[in-house]
Amino acid sequence: MPRLLFLYLFKRIGFGVLVVQFALSVPVVLSYLLYQLPPAAVRGGLVIPALIGVTPTVAYVTLPMAVGVATALEFGRMASEGMIAVLYALRLSVWAICRPALVLASGVVVLGYLLANFAAPHYSSEMQDVLNVVRNSLNHRMLDAAHFYTFDNGVKTLYIERWETPDLAVNLFVRQLSVEKMQEETVTAARAEFRRNESGVIVALSNGSIQTHSLTTNEVRIANFDEYAMALPMQGSASLPDRGWQGVYELSAGDFIANFATAKRDPRQLGEWMAEAAKRFGVPTLAIAHTLLAMALVLTFGNITGRRGGAGGFATIAVPAVHIGFLVALESLLRLNGLFVLLLAAAAIAEVGASIWLIARLNWSPKPKRLFEGRAYSAARDAYAAPLA
């Protein structure tokens, strides 16, 4: 294929991949954030960290579908405009026409591996930190008035009557239990200002009282104050609170592979490890499989003369259906039994094999029979039948 034509097709399909990838990723990311984050997360400034945390994962999962759909759209356009017939007339083979898309798909596979094994694990920690803050109410701007909140496994209880500003509350109640001092403290304040520092939140209380109840002697002491400060284990200004645990999807490539020795001891952890391994190492390679499938369907069932363009639409539907089927089977079957990875691998190989076979059929043509050889054979046959006449 001429270099200029190769670059033309490569750029056309590459631009289509960018458009389709954007069209696929944005709805998925937004729907996930709307499902996981409450409306109060906007006040707490958690939307941007969550967006950064989930985007790389969505990107590498949807990239193979984007490549397949973009290839189907571009080849469908070329078929409807008769461009493929022109390329055949230039004595280009089917594989030569498919080469730009295959080269682009190979590059997408490399990009998918980088996203799946380095970018996505690194940034997914931010999403998990955000979910930790949301589920444990660790952002003071997400606290609703007239609602009791507990922290530190029930050691602290917080109640706010109403908010004047996002950082200033009226009539605050705090109950905290100290195991070291063997006492219970009840703090009430007319006003409370929440101030973030690097490690957490400092609450500046004014016009209140502290009631201390000893758990050993039942002694009760009450002290009034004009100004008082106390610390809360909530989101600070430097970073999100530490979760104290790490998921297998947050491990980099080397740590993830080394974690197999630990995961195989527990069937549940092994299922999660196998599902994550299939996504990291299997999903990016589907870019080549879906690209081959899209080209095989359009070139085989489409009309290259431009009179009919239905095959492009069929391929555009088939590629997302196959990809979503892979993802659903990956998430559901592998968590039940890791041996289902053989079934998924066989399905991917079957997709590649069937696509290559369809394209190879188009690339192969039988040798024409020679006219004079056929006449000589007919004359010889008549000659052997004539002597007895």
C-alpha positions in Angstrom: 0.0 0.0 0.0 1.3 3.5 -0.8 2.6 5.4 2.2 0.3 8.3 1.6 -2.8 6.1 1.4 -1.6 4.2 4.6 -1.3 7.4 6.5 -4.7 8.6 5.2 -6.5 5.5 6.5 -4.5 5.4 9.7 -5.5 9.0 10.5 -9.1 8.5 9.6 -9.5 5.5 11.8 -7.4 7.1 14.6 -9.6 10.2 14.6 -12.7 7.9 14.7 -11.2 6.1 17.7 -10.8 9.4 19.6 -14.4 10.4 18.9 -15.9 7.0 19.7 -13.8 6.7 22.9 -14.9 10.1 24.1 -18.6 9.2 23.3 -18.3 6.0 25.2 -16.3 7.1 28.2 -18.1 10.2 29.1 -21.6 8.6 29.7 -20.0 5.6 31.6 -17.9 7.9 33.9 -20.8 10.3 34.6 -23.3 7.5 35.2 -20.8 5.8 37.6 -20.2 9.0 39.5 -23.9 9.8 39.8 -24.5 6.3 41.1 -21.7 6.3 43.6 -21.6 9.9 44.9 -24.4 11.7 46.7 -25.3 15.3 45.8 -23.4 16.5 48.9 -20.2 15.3 47.3 -20.3 18.5 45.1 -20.2 20.6 48.3 -17.3 18.5 49.6 -15.2 19.0 46.5 -15.0 15.2 45.9 -16.1 15.2 42.3 -12.8 16.0 40.7 -10.8 13.3 42.7 -13.5 10.8 41.8 -13.4 11.8 38.2 -9.6 11.4 38.0 -9.8 8.1 39.9 -12.3 6.4 37.6 -11.4 7.7 34.2 -8.2 5.6 33.5 -10.1 2.4 34.3 -13.0 3.2 32.1 -10.6 4.3 29.3 -8.7 1.0 29.1 -11.9 -1.1 29.4 -13.7 0.8 26.6 -10.7 1.2 24.2 -11.1 -2.1 22.4 -14.7 -1.4 21.7 -13.8 2.1 20.5 -11.3 0.7 18.0 -13.7 -1.9 16.7 -16.6 0.5 16.3 -14.3 3.2 14.6 -13.0 0.6 12.2 -16.5 -0.6 11.4 -17.6 2.9 10.7 -14.7 3.8 8.5 -14.8 0.6 6.5 -18.6 0.9 6.2 -18.1 4.5 4.8 -15.5 3.2 2.3 -17.8 0.4 1.2 -20.8 2.7 0.8 -18.7 5.2 -1.3 -17.2 2.5 -3.4 -13.7 3.3 -2.2 -12.9 -0.4 -1.4 -13.7 -1.3 -5.0 -11.2 1.4 -6.1 -8.6 -0.1 -3.8 -9.2 -3.5 -5.3 -8.8 -2.0 -8.8 -5.4 -0.7 -7.7 -4.4 -4.3 -7.2 -4.2 -4.0 -3.4 -4.8 -7.1 -1.5 -7.4 -7.4 1.3 -4.6 -7.6 3.9 -3.0 -4.5 2.5 -6.3 -2.6 3.0 -6.6 -3.9 6.6 -3.0 -3.1 7.5 -3.6 0.5 8.7 -6.3 -0.6 11.1 -4.3 -3.5 12.4 -1.3 -1.2 13.1 -3.5 1.2 14.9 -5.0 -1.6 16.9 -1.6 -2.9 17.9 -0.7 0.6 19.2 -4.0 0.7 21.2 -3.1 -2.7 22.8 0.2 -1.2 24.1 -1.7 1.9 25.3 -4.3 -0.3 27.0 -1.6 -2.3 28.8 0.0 1.0 30.1 -3.4 2.2 31.3 -4.4 -1.1 32.9 -1.2 -1.9 34.7 0.1 1.5 35.7 -2.3 4.5 35.3 -5.5 2.8 36.4 -4.1 1.2 39.6 -2.5 4.4 40.6 -5.5 6.6 40.2 -8.1 4.1 41.3 -6.8 4.6 44.9 -8.2 8.2 44.7 -11.7 6.8 43.8 -11.6 4.4 46.7 -10.5 7.2 49.0 -13.5 9.2 47.9 -15.8 6.3 48.5 -14.3 5.9 51.9 -15.0 9.5 52.7 -18.6 9.3 51.4 -19.5 6.0 53.2 -18.0 7.1 56.5 -19.0 10.8 56.4 -15.5 12.0 56.7 -16.0 15.4 55.0 -17.7 18.0 57.2 -19.3 19.7 54.3 -21.3 16.5 53.6 -22.8 16.4 57.0 -26.5 17.0 57.1 -28.2 18.9 59.9 -30.4 17.1 62.5 -28.6 13.8 61.9 -26.4 11.8 64.2 -23.0 10.7 62.8 -20.5 8.2 64.4 -16.7 8.1 63.9 -13.9 5.8 65.1 -16.1 2.8 65.3 -18.7 4.5 67.5 -16.2 6.2 69.8 -17.3 9.7 68.7 -20.9 10.8 68.0 -21.6 14.2 66.3 -24.9 16.1 65.9 -25.5 19.5 64.3 -28.7 21.4 64.6 -28.3 23.6 61.5 -25.7 25.1 59.2 -25.2 28.9 58.8 -22.3 28.5 56.2 -20.6 25.5 54.7 -18.0 25.7 57.6 -20.1 27.2 60.4 -22.6 25.3 62.4 -25.1 26.3 65.1 -25.7 24.1 68.3 -23.3 21.3 68.0 -23.3 18.2 70.2 -20.3 15.8 70.5 -20.1 12.6 72.6 -16.8 10.8 72.8 -15.5 7.9 74.8 -11.9 7.7 76.1 -10.7 4.2 76.9 -7.3 5.4 78.2 -8.9 7.9 80.7 -11.9 5.6 81.3 -14.3 8.5 80.9 -17.1 9.8 78.7 -17.2 13.4 77.5 -20.2 15.3 76.3 -19.5 18.6 74.6 -22.1 21.1 73.6 -21.5 24.5 71.9 -23.6 27.3 70.6 -21.4 27.7 67.5 -18.8 25.6 65.9 -16.4 26.5 63.0 -14.8 23.7 61.1 -11.2 24.4 60.0 -9.2 22.1 57.9 -5.5 21.5 58.4 -3.1 19.1 56.6 -4.0 16.0 58.8 -7.6 16.5 59.6 -10.3 19.0 60.9 -10.1 21.2 63.9 -13.5 22.4 65.3 -13.4 25.8 67.0 -16.2 25.8 69.6 -17.6 28.8 71.3 -20.0 29.4 74.2 -20.4 25.8 75.4 -19.8 23.3 78.1 -18.0 20.0 78.7 -19.6 17.2 80.9 -17.1 14.5 82.0 -18.4 11.2 83.3 -16.0 8.8 84.9 -16.6 5.1 84.0 -15.0 3.8 87.2 -16.2 6.2 89.9 -19.4 7.6 88.3 -18.1 11.0 89.1 -19.6 13.8 86.9 -17.8 17.1 86.3 -19.2 20.1 84.3 -17.1 22.9 82.9 -18.2 25.9 80.8 -16.0 27.5 78.2 -15.9 30.5 75.9 -13.5 29.1 73.4 -12.5 25.5 72.9 -10.9 23.4 70.1 -11.1 19.8 69.4 -9.9 17.5 66.6 -12.0 15.3 64.4 -10.8 12.4 62.2 -12.1 13.8 59.0 -10.7 14.9 55.5 -7.9 17.4 55.8 -6.6 19.9 53.3 -3.5 17.9 52.3 -5.1 14.6 51.2 -8.0 12.2 51.7 -8.0 10.2 54.9 -6.1 6.9 55.1 -8.3 3.9 54.5 -6.0 1.3 56.1 -6.6 -1.3 53.4 -5.7 -1.7 49.7 -7.6 -3.5 47.0 -6.0 -5.8 44.4 -7.0 -3.4 41.6 -4.8 -0.7 43.2 -1.6 -2.8 42.9 0.9 -2.0 40.1 1.9 -4.8 37.7 4.8 -6.3 39.7 2.9 -6.2 43.0 -0.2 -7.6 41.4 1.6 -10.6 40.0 3.4 -11.2 43.4 0.0 -11.0 45.1 -1.1 -14.3 43.4 0.6 -16.4 46.1 -1.5 -14.7 48.8 -4.8 -14.7 46.8 -4.7 -18.4 45.9 -5.2 -19.3 49.6 -8.7 -17.9 49.6 -11.2 -18.8 46.9 -13.0 -15.5 47.1 -9.7 -13.5 46.8 -8.6 -15.8 44.0 -11.7 -15.1 42.0 -11.2 -11.4 42.4 -7.5 -11.8 41.4 -8.4 -13.8 38.3 -11.1 -11.3 37.3 -8.6 -8.4 37.7 -5.9 -10.3 35.8 -8.3 -11.0 32.9 -9.1 -7.3 32.7 -5.5 -6.2 32.9 -3.9 -8.7 30.5 -6.9 -9.8 28.4 -9.1 -6.8 27.7 -6.4 -4.7 25.9 -5.7 -7.5 23.4 -9.4 -7.5 22.4 -8.6 -4.4 20.4 -7.0 -6.5 17.7 -9.8 -9.1 17.9 -12.6 -6.5 17.5 -10.8 -4.7 14.7 -10.4 -8.0 12.8 -14.1 -8.8 13.4 -15.3 -5.3 12.2 -13.2 -5.5 9.0 -14.3 -9.2 8.3 -18.0 -8.4 8.7 -17.9 -5.2 6.5 -15.7 -6.7 3.8 -17.6 -10.0 3.7 -21.2 -9.0 3.9 -21.0 -5.5 2.6 -21.3 -4.4 -1.0 -18.1 -2.8 -2.0 -19.7 -1.2 -5.1 -21.6 1.3 -2.8 -25.1 0.1 -3.6 -25.8 -1.2 -0.1 -24.3 -0.2 3.2 -26.1 -2.4 5.7 -23.0 -4.4 6.7 -21.4 -1.4 8.3 -24.3 -0.9 10.7 -24.3 -4.7 11.4 -20.6 -4.6 12.4 -21.2 -1.4 14.5 -23.7 -3.3 16.5 -21.9 -6.6 16.6 -18.6 -5.2 18.1 -20.2 -3.6 21.2 -22.3 -6.7 21.7 -19.3 -9.0 21.7 -17.3 -6.7 23.9 -20.0 -6.3 26.5 -20.5 -10.0 26.5 -16.8 -10.5 27.3 -16.9 -8.0 30.1 -20.1 -9.5 31.7 -18.7 -13.0 31.5 -15.4 -11.9 32.9 -16.9 -10.2 35.9 -19.4 -13.0 36.7 -17.8 -16.3 35.7 -14.2 -15.7 36.9 -15.4 -14.8 40.4 -17.1 -18.2 40.6 -14.2 -20.2 39.2 -10.9 -19.2 37.7 -11.0 -22.0 35.2 -13.6 -20.1 33.2 -10.6 -18.1 31.9 -10.0 -21.0 29.5 -13.6 -20.5 28.1 -13.1 -16.8 27.7 -9.7 -17.3 26.0 -11.2 -19.9 23.6 -14.0 -17.4 22.7 -11.4 -14.7 22.0 -9.3 -17.1 19.9 -12.5 -18.1 18.0 -13.3 -14.5 17.3 -9.8 -13.9 15.9 -9.8 -17.2 14.0 -13.2 -16.7 12.4 -12.3 -13.1 11.4 -9.0 -14.1 9.8 -10.7 -16.9 7.9 -13.3 -14.5 6.5 -10.6 -12.0 5.4 -8.4 -14.8 4.0 -11.3 -16.1 1.9 -11.6 -12.6 0.3 -7.9 -12.5 -0.3 -7.8 -15.9 -2.0 -8.9 -16.4 -5.5 -8.7 -19.7 -7.5 -6.4 -19.9 -10.5 -8.2 -19.5 -13.8 -8.3 -22.5 -16.2 -6.6 -22.2 -19.5 -8.9 -22.2 -22.5 -6.6 -24.2 -24.8 -5.9 -26.9 -22.2 -9.6 -27.5 -22.0 -10.0 -27.9 -25.8 -7.1 -30.3 -26.0 -8.6 -32.4 -23.3 -11.9 -32.5 -25.1 -10.3 -33.5 -28.4 -8.3 -36.3 -26.8 -11.4 -37.7 -25.2 -13.2 -37.8 -28.5 -10.2 -39.4 -30.2 -10.2 -42.3 -27.8 -13.9 -42.9 -28.4 -13.7 -43.0 -32.2 -11.6 -46.1 -33.3 -14.3 -48.7 -33.0 -16.8 -46.7 -35.1 
